[in-house]
Amino acid sequence: MRDLRLGLASKALLLLCGVLLVTLVGLISFNHDNLKSFFGLGRAQIIDNQQYQLQKYYRDVFTRLQGVTSSQSYRFDSYQKENLASIFDSFWQDLRANTELPVRSIAVVDPLEGLKYQFGYIAHSEKALEWMLKDPDDVQAKWILDCPLSCRIIIATNLDKMEEQGSYRIFYSIDSLRLLELFPASQGSHHFLVELNDDSTLNLLYAESAFRDMVQDLLVGLNAEDIVNGIEQFNTEMGLTELHAFKVNNTSQQKPVYYAIVNDINTQLNQLKRADYNNLLFGIGALLFAGAIVIVALSPSLRRIRRTIDNLPLLARSSHNLFRRNLESNGKRFLQDESDELNHTLIRLSYQLEALEQQLKSRAEELEWVANYDNLTDLPNRRKFERVITQMVKEKRYGCLLMVDLDNFKYVNDISGHGAGDEMLRQVSSRLERLLPNDTLLARISGDEFAIYLEGTSLAYSEVVAQRIISMLAQVSVPGHKIIHTASACVGIVAFPEHGNGFEDLMAKADICNNQAKELGKNCVVTFQAENSDTELAKKHYWLDLAQNAIERDRLELHYQPIMNNKLNKVEHYEVLLRVRDEKEQLHSPYQLILAAEKNGQIDKIDLWVVQQALQQMETNLRNGFTDKLAINLSARSFCSEKVIARIAREFVSRNIAGDMIIFEITETAALPNMKQAEEHIRRLKALGCAIALDDFGVGYSSFHSLKHLPFDYLKIDGSFVREILNQNEDKVFIQALVDIANQLGHKTVAEFVESEALNNELINLGVDYSQGYYIGKPASARYFWQFDKASAVLALQGT
């Protein structure tokens, strides 16, 4: 499913519209709330004004009536008491004829005799009469609403000119219906009086005659709470109206009476709606106007960005010049923005990309060369050699493959350093190139191995070439550390298709030939023999598999060979020797297993197993009272491994074995590659209390150099110097020199391969400290040495 695409202009416009829309909604809502607030405030002011006008109107009515009363005071300037009735009657007649007020009756109250005279329509309730007869000082108001039959307002005035009789009070009874009709209410407003019943129902006391039916219908849907609290909006025949009421406190009614005003608010609401509508139209117009401005303002920049985007694929096609021309054609503007900065940046980027592509192209060519050629000799490497041979095999291009494996090349690096080794490799490759035809495929396939493919040649011709290679390499010499290194090699030859149909098959069989050549003494040529191939491959695979799984299959076993202290004529320690048991329960030397383990990286695991088993045997010996020391061999790889040394230290701690019970034997080749690391590891082992023996002393090139720098405790003289000392005086001289040097350096010497009493006696005469060999004792399992008397065990082994 394709992703939806939305342009930058559309996104900017949508974003702006969204922001403006939110702002618009907020402003409209805010304005609407303000308009409602203003509307409510206006209505409240109208209600307050109506209440004020009503109160003012009643005050005016009272003032006018008081003025009427005062205007009649002249009638009492000279009066007779018996004429009071006719005077008040005349007053009533004049009042009826002249006043505009709807006075229905008047009543005169004598301060001494009470209600004295009444004229007109007389119908007062008891409560109203009681109010009229009260002492004027106790009267709380100047008027009272009285509704015995119909509602009237009784207003009290004073006639103050009858001093001898006291002040008469004159009460005017005014028809509330006519009075309210005379009240100048605003248009669309109507008044009525309503009484609240205990059950929240309403009784209409007064309503304007023209709207009485409407008010009556209105009250059907209302209750006392609506009258008390008012209603802001409700529908009537007039449309939308509002209701507000004021409680009448001075009334003769037993129940609460409210004066209610119903106002028509249709006009005001329509005005509010028009204001909201105008507000909305203005907001939408502002939104459209802002969007148009944004579009006009952004269009040039967006068009530039669009053109830039359309030209970006040119960078992917490496059309840098065209890309820059197209961007520069946009021209310069007086007011620049980010689109211009983007163009400038992309132009700079195109220059950088162009330079980077050139570098990458050059680097790719270098990497291609590095991937296929050897950096030291400039010859094809194994990867290229394999690819070419595989192609030749597919094309049936017959020929012979020669594998040249330099002899003892490791010692050149160990003794004289890698500089000397590299120089030897360069000389060998140069001489091979001069020796072979120009079209011959020659490659360096590993550190000290070269491979040659002679296309279209026979085995006989290939053997001649191989012999010429052997002769040519004898002429290679490289100066080293106080020594001149000469080259020699083993050459294995296989033919295609006679000996294999694939690269791996041919290489494996050529490797077998090289191994056979090394077993024959090196510096020779071996041609592959088909009848031996299966056996050699099977042996190789067997030992590689056994090195991987020997521990899990319980194929390993430890034997121990005694070492005699020649001065005390006593066995003091035993060398721990590894043996391998085959499927027929026969024991074998671990030589092939160790070679295979070093190839597949399992030698560390086997060395640790040997250390663990030897320490476990030491634990058993100490529990049974045997205190013989054990000498354990460490391979070069294990001795150089930080993890192995740390693991050995933990084994001592966990088993609580004193380090002085163990001697670790290492070869000189383990120490030479990194003398600083070798010294560090030796000191760590000696810190545990262990002693260190240098094995095979005398056969390396730098033994004395090692003795000078490394803190050994024992020197084990290689058996090649020991076997013939009775017949070879040179070996005797060499051993005597070694013993003297060791004594001067504080080291003990151990002679290997001591196989006769005469040989042992001669070694004792030369000053050798310890002897080891079949004369002293053959290697055997632990039960032969530590389950009975040691001396008798040694004698028994000597007699075998």
N, C-alpha and C positions, 0 to 999 in steps of 0.2 A: 504494500500500500504506500503510495507516494505521500510525502509530507506536504501539508498545506503551505503555500508560499504567500507571504504578505510583505509587500514592499515597505521600504523605510518611510516613504511619505505616508502610506496608509497607516503604518504603526504610529507615526508622529501625530497624524490627524486623529486617529482613534484615541490615542493617549490624551491629546488635548481635549477632544470631545468628552472623554470620560471625566477629566478634571473639571471642565467647565460644566458638565452636566451635574456632577456632584455639587459644585458651587452654586449652580442655578437652582437645584432642588433645595439646597440649604437656604438660599436667599428668598426663594418663593415661600418656603415654609416660614422663614423668619418674618417676611412681609405679611404673610397671611395671619400669623400670630399677632403681629402688630395691629393689623387691620381689625382683627377680632377684638383685640384689647381696646383699640380706639372705639370700636362699635359698642363694646360693653360699657366703656367709660362714658360714651355719649348717652347711652340709654340710662345709665345710672344718674347722669346729670339731669336728663329729662324727667326721670322719676322724682329726683330730689326737687327739681323746679316745680313739678306738678304738686308735690306735697306742700312746698313752700307757698305756691300760688293759692292752694286751697286754704291753708292756714291764714294767709294774708286776706283772702276773700272773706273768711269768717270774721276776722278782726275788723275788716271794713264794715261788714254787716252790723257787728256789735257797735262799732263807733257811730254808724248812722242811726241805729236805734237809740243809743244813748243820747245822740244829738236830738232825735225826735222828742225823747223824754224831756231833755233840758229845754227844748224850744216851747214846751207846753207849760213851763213853770209860771208864765205870766198869768195863767188862769187862776193861780192860787195867791195872787198878790192881796186880794181882799175877798176872802171866801167865808162862807158859813158852813159849819160842819154838816148841817142838814142838807146842804147843797152839793156835797161831795159826789153823791151818786150821779147827779145831773152833769156835774163838771166832767167826771170820768167818761160818762156816756157821750158827751159832746166831744171829748178827746178821742174816743174810739171812732166816732163818726168822721171827724176830720182826718184821722189816721187812715181809715179805709178809703177816703176820697182822694187823699193826696200822696200817700207813700207808694213807691213802686215795688216795695217789698211785699211778698205774698204772706202778709200777717193774717192768720186765721182767727186769732183771739188774743185778748190781753187779760191779765189778772193782776189785781192790786192787793198787796199784802201789807196790812197794818202791822207795825212792829209790836203793838200791844194786843190787838184783837185778831191777828192772823189774817186769813184770806177774807178780804173785805168785799171786793167786787170782781165780777167776771163778765166779759163781753165776747160775743162771737161764738165760734164753734168750740164748745167746751167738752173735752174728753181727756182727762189727765189720769195717768196711772197712779196708783198709791205711792209708788216710789218717787214719781215726779212731784206729787204733792208734798211728800215728806221733805224732798230737797228744797222745794219752794218755801216751806215754813221754817227752815233752819235759820239759825242766827247768821247774819251775813258774814261774820268773821269766820264761821266754820265752812262756808261754801268754798269748795276747792276750785270751782270753775265758774265762769260766767254763763255757761250754757249746759244743757243736757239734752240728749236724744231720747225722745219718748215715743214709743210705738204701741199704744194700746189698741187702736184700730188701724190707723195708718201712721206713718212715721212723721213726726214733727220735731223741730228743734225749738226748745224753750230757752230764750235768752233773757237774762236778768239785768235790769237797769235800776238806777236809784233816782228818786225825786227828793232833793235835799232842801227845799225852801219852806217846808212846813215845820218850823222849829219847835212850836209848842207840842206838836203831835209826834215829832221825831221823823226820821226819814222813811217815806213810803218806798216800797220796792214794787216796780212794775215789770211783769213778765210777759214777754211777747212770744206767742206761739206761731212759728213760721212753718209752712208746709215744705217739708224737705224736698219733695218731688219738684215743686216749682222753683225752690231755691237752687237746687243743683242744676236745674235746666238753665237757670240764669247765669250759672258759673261759666266763665269764658274758657271752657276746656279747649285744647287744641283739636284740630280736625283729625278724625280717626281715633279719638279717645272716647271711651264710654265709662260711666260710673254706676256703681250699684252698691247697696248695703246688703250684707249677708250675715246671718246668725249661724254660729257653729253649734251643732247638737253634740250631746255626749257620745253618741255612736259615730262621730266624725261625719255625719251627713250635714247638709247645708239647707238653711231656710232663707229664701230670698225675701228681704224686707223692703227693698226699693230698687227699682231700675227705671231707666228712662222709658217712657211709654212706647216710643217708636222701636226700641231694641229689647223690650221686655221678653218677648218670645225667644229671641236669640240668646239672651242671657240665661233664660230658664233652661234652654237646651244645653247651654254651656255647663251649667252647674250639675247636670246629670252625670257628666264624666269626671267631676272634680270631687275632692274630699277636703276635709279640714286642713290636712297637711299642705295641700297645694295652695290654699288660701294663706296660711301662715307663712310658708317659705317663698311663695311666689313661683311662677313658671316663666322661664326665659323665652321659650318658643313653643307654640302649639297651634294647631289648625282650627280655625273657626270658619263661619260663613264669610268673615271678613278676609280670610286668608291666614297668613302667618301673623300671630299676635303674641303679646306678652301680657302677663298678669302680675300686678303688684297690689298689695293690700296693706292698710294701716289700721291698727286696732283703735276702736273708739272707746276711750276710757270712761267718759261721762255718759252713761246711758242708764235708762230705767230697766233694761232687759236683764233677766237673770243669767243669760248665757252670753258668751263673748260675741261681740259685734265687730265686723271689719268693714271698713270703707275700701272698696276695690276699684281699681282702674284697669281697664283693658285697652291696650294701645295697639294700633295697627303698625307692624314693623316691616311690611312688604317692601316699601320704598327703600328703607335703610338696608335690608338684606339684598335687594337688587343692586344697590350701590356697592355693597361689599363684594358681590359676585363680579360686577363689572371691574372693580379694582383688582380682584384676583386674576381675572381674565386678561386685563391689560398687563399685569405683572408677568404672567406667563408668556404673553406675546412678546413682551420686551426681552425676557430672558432667552427665548428661542431666537429672536432676531440677533441678540448679542452673540449667541453661540454660533450662528451661521456666519455672522460678520467676522468673528475671531477665526473660524475655520478658513474662511476665504483669505484672510490676511496671511495665515500660516502657509496656506498653499502657495500663494503668490510669493511669499518670502523664501520658502524652501525649494521651490521648483528649480531655480538655476543650480543650486548645490546638489540637489538630488539627481538632476540630469548629468552633472559631472560625475557623481558617484556611479550612476548607471553605466556611463561610458567606461569608467575605470573598471567596473566589474566585468563588462563585456570584453575588455582587453586583457584581463588577468590570465586567461588560458594561454596567452602568448608566452608567459613566463614558463609554463609547463612544457611548451614546445621549444624553449630556449631561444625564442625570437626576441631577444632583449632590445635590439636596436629599433625594431618596429614598435615594440611596446612603449619605448621611451618617446618615439616620434608621435604616436597617437595620444599620449598623455600630455605632451608639450603642446599639441595642437589645440588644446582646450583654451589656451591663452591665459593672460594674466588679468586679474580684476583689481579694481581700486580697493574694494572691501573684501578682504580674503577671510575665509573661515576654515573649518576643519577639513572640508573637501579639498581645498588647496593644499593644506598641510599633508593630507593623505597622498595626494599626487606627488608632492615633493619627496615624501618618505619612500613611496613605491619606486620612484625613479632611482633614488639612492640604493634601495634594496636590489633593484635590477642589476646595478653595477656590482654590488657585493655578490649576488647570486652568480653572475657571469664569471667573476673571479673564482668563486667557490667551485663552480662546475669545472673550471680548468684545473683547479687543484685536485678535485675528486677524480677527474679523468686521469690525471697523472698518477694519483694515488692508487686508482684502480689498476692501472697498468703495473705499478709496483707490487700491489698485492697479488695480482695475477702471476707475476714473476716469482714472488715469495712463495705462493701456494704451489708452484710447480718446479722450483729450482732450489738447490742448496746454496745458502748464502755464503758459505765458506769456499766451496770449490767451483761454484757456478755451474755445476752439473745438474741434470734433472734429478728430482727427489723421488721417493718411493711412490708418491701419489701419481706423478706424471708417468713414471715407469710402468706402474700398474695399468694406467689407462691405455698407454700405447701397446703394451703386451696383450691386454684384453682385446684390443681392436685387431692386432695381428692374428690372434688365435681365431677370431671370428672370420677373418679373411683367409684363413688356412695358409698363412705365410710361415712355412716351416723353418726351423733353425734350432740353435742350441743356446741355452741360458747358462751363463757362468756366474757364480757367486764367489767374490773375493773377500775373505775374512782375514783382516790383519791379525798377526799373532802378537800376544802380550802388549797390545796397545794400551791397556789400562795402566800398565806400569810406567809408560812414558808420561802419561798425565800425572800419575801419583808421584813420580820421582822428580820430574823436571817441570811440571806444571802444564796447564792447558795450552800455553803458547807454543811449547815444543810439539805437543800433540797436534795442534792445528797446522803447524808448519809441515809435519810429516804427512797429514792428509792432503795438503795442497800439492806437495811434491808427488805423492802417489797418483792423484788425479791428473796432474799435468803429464806425467810419464805414460799413464794409461791412454790419454788422449793422443799422444804422439805415436804410441805403439799401434793403436787400432785405426782402421780405415775411417775416413771422415763421416761416412753414413752409418756407422755403427752406433747402436743405442747404448750409451754408457750412463749410469746413474749411481748416485750415492744414496743408499736406501736406509742406512742407519749410521750410528756413530763411527764404527770401524768396518763397515761392510759396503762393498761396491757390487753392482750387478751389471752384466754385459749380455746383450742379446745379439748373437751372430746369425743374421738371417741367411737362410739357404746354405748353411754349412753342415758338414758331417761331424760325427763325434770325433773322428780321427783328427780332422783339422782343428776342432775346438781344443783337443788335448795338446796339440802343438802350440796353439795360442796360449793356453794356460801355462805351459812350461816356460814360454817366453816371458809371461807375466811374472812367474816366480823368479826367473833370472834377472829381469829388469828391476824388481823390487829390492833385490839384494844390493843394488847400487844406490838405493836411497839412504842417506845418512843425515841425521839432524843433531846438532849440538845441544846437549842438555845440561843438567846440573852436575858438573864435573864428570860427564860421561858423554859418549857419542852413541846415539840410538840408531840402530839400523832396522830396516823394515823387512818383514817376511810375512807370508800369508798362506792360508789354505784356500784351495780353489775347488769348488764343487761344480760338477757339470751335469746338466740334465738336457734331454732332447725333446723337442715338440715335433710330432705328437706321440713319439714312442713312449715317453715317460709320464705324460700328463696332458690333459685337455683344457686346463684352466690355469689362471695366474697363481692362485693359492696352492693348487696341487704341485705346480712346478717349483714354487718357492719352498714349500715344505720338504720336497725331496732334495732340493739343492742344499737345504739346511742340514738334512741327514748326511749328505756327502761331506759337508764341512765338519760335522761332529766326528765322522769317521776319520777324517784327515787329522783332526786334533788328537784323536786316540792313537793314531799311527806316529805321532811325534811332531805334528805340525809341519809347516813349510813344504807341503806336498799337494798333489792333485789327485782327486778321487772322482771317478765317473760313476754315475748312479747305476746300480745293479738291481734289476727288477726283482730278482729272487730274494733280496734282503729287505725290500722296501716295506712289506707288510710287517715284518718283525720289528724293524726300527721304529716305524710309526706307532705300532702297538705298544712298544716299550715307552716311547715318549708320552703317549696318552695315558698309559698306566701310571707312570710316576707323577704326572701332573694331577691326575684324579686323586691319587693317594695323598699327595701333599695337601690337597683341599680337604680331604675327609679322614685322614689317618687317625686323628684324635677321637672323632666320633665313632670310628669303627674299631677302636681299641687295638690298633696295630702297632703302637709304640711301646717300647719297654726300655728300662734303664739297666745298664750293667755298670759295674764298678771295677777299676783296675788299681791295685795297690801301688804306692810309691814309697820306696824305702829311703829312710834317712841313713846315709852311708856312715856318718860319724857314730850314730847310736845303734846301727844295725837293727833298726826297728821301723816297721811300717807306721807312718804318722798320718798320712792322708791318702785319699782315693780319688782318681779322676772319674767323673761321671760321663759315661759313654752311651750314646743313643743307638738303639737297634730297632730294626723294622721287621715285623713278622708278616710273612705272606699267607696266602689262603691255605697252604699246606702246613702252617705252623712252623715254618722254617725261618730262622733269624738271618738277617742280611745287614750289610753295612749301610749306613744312612746316606752314603755319598750321593746316589742318584736322587734320593728323596730331597736332600738339601738343595741340590741344583735346581730341581723342579720347584721347590718352595720359594727359592730366591727369584725364580721367573714369574710365578703367579702371585707373589706378595704374601705368602703364608708363613715365611720364615720367622716373623715376629711371634706369631701364635705358637709355633712349635718351640721356639726358645723359651717362651714364658711357661709352656707346659713342662719343659725339662726343669726349669727353676722351681716351679711349684712342687713337682714330684720329688726332687732332690731335697727340698726343705721339709717336705712331709716325712721322708726317710730319716732326715736328721732329727726331727721331733721324736720319732720312734726310737732311734739309737740313744738319744739322751735319756729317754724314760727308762731304757734298759741298762744304762750305765756306760755306754760306749761313747767315747769323746773324740773319735777320729774325724779329721777335717775332710771336706769334700771340695773338689775342684770342678767347677762348672764352666763349660765352653759357651761363649756368646759369639754369635755371628757378627759380621761387620755391620750389617743393617740394623740389628737389634742394639748393638753398642752405640750406634749413632742416633738412635731414636730416643727423644726426650720422654715420650710416653712409656716406653719399655723400662727405662731407668727409674722413672717415678713409680711404676707398678712394682718393680723389684723392691724398692724401698718400703712400699706399703705391705708387701708380703712379709718382710722381716718384722715389721711392727705388729702385724696381726698375729703372727705365730710366736712372737716373743723369743726369737732366736738371736743369740749374740752374733754379730757380724764376723768376729774372729774365727768362727767355725767354717767359714766359706772362703774359697779362693776362686776368683773369676779369671778365666783364661781368654785372652783376646789375641788376634793375629795383628801383625804389623800393618796389613792393608786396611784394617778397620780404623787405625789411628792416623794414617798418613793424609787422607783427603782433607781433614780439618783438625789440625793439631790443637787449636785452641779449644774446640769442642771436646776432643778426646781428653785433654788435660782436665777439663771441667767435669766430665763424666767419671773419670778415674778418681778424682778427689771426692765426688759425691759417694761413690761406692766405698772408698776408704773411710769416709766419715761415718759409715755404718759399722766400721771395724773390719771390713773385708780386705783380703790381700789380693793383689793383682799380678798375674803371670803373663809374660809375653811369650806366645806360642810360636813354634817354627822359627826360632831365632837363628839367624845366619843365612837364610835363603833370600831375604829381601835385599834391596839396593841401599837402603838407608837405615839399617838396624842401629848403627852407632848414633845416628842423628836422633832416633827415637829414644835411645837410652839417655841422651843428653837432656831431653826436654820433658820426658814423661816419668812419673814416680812409680816405677815397677818394683815389685818385691821379689819375683822369681823370673829367671830366664830359662825357657825350655829349649835346649839345644836340639835342632832338627835331627831326626834319625839318619838322614843322608850323610851326616858327618860322623855318626857313631858306629855304624855297622862295620866299617873297614879300618878302624883305628889300629887294629892288630897287624894289618897288612899295609896300610897307607900311612906313611909317616906325615904327609901333608895334613891329613885330617887330624892327626894327633897334635900337630903344631897349632892348627887352627883352634882346636878345642882348648888347648892350654892357654892360648891368647884370650879366648872368650872368658875362660875362668878367671884369668888375672884381671881383665877389665871389670868383670862383674864384682869381684872382691873389692876392687878399688872404689866402685860405685855403691857398695853395700848391698848388692843383690845376691840371692841364692841361685844356684844353677841346678837344673834338672835335665838329665840325659834320657832321651827316648830310645826305644828299640834295643834295650839291653837284653840280649838273648842267651848269654853264657856267663859262667862264673869268671872265666878269664877276662872277658870283656868288662865285667863289672869291677874286677880288681884293678884293671888298668885305669878305669874312670876314677876309682878312688885314689889311685896314685896321682892322677892329674888334678885332684882337688875338687872333683864334682861333688856337690852336696847331696843330691838325690838321684836315685836310679829308678827307671820305669821300663818295664818290658816283660816278655814272657818268662825270663829267668826269675824276676821278682814275683810275678803272678799274672795269670791270664785274666781278662775281663770276665766277670761272672755276675749273676744276680745277687741281690742283697742277702739272701738267706745263706749263701756260702760263706759270708764274712761275719755276720753279726748274730748268728744263732748258736755259735760254739766258739771255742778258744781261737783267737785270731792267729796266733803263732802256728797252731796245727793246721789251720786253713791255708796259710801261706805255704807251708811245707808241702801240703797235699797238692797245691797248684803247681809248685815247682817241680814236683815229680811227674806231672802229666806230660 
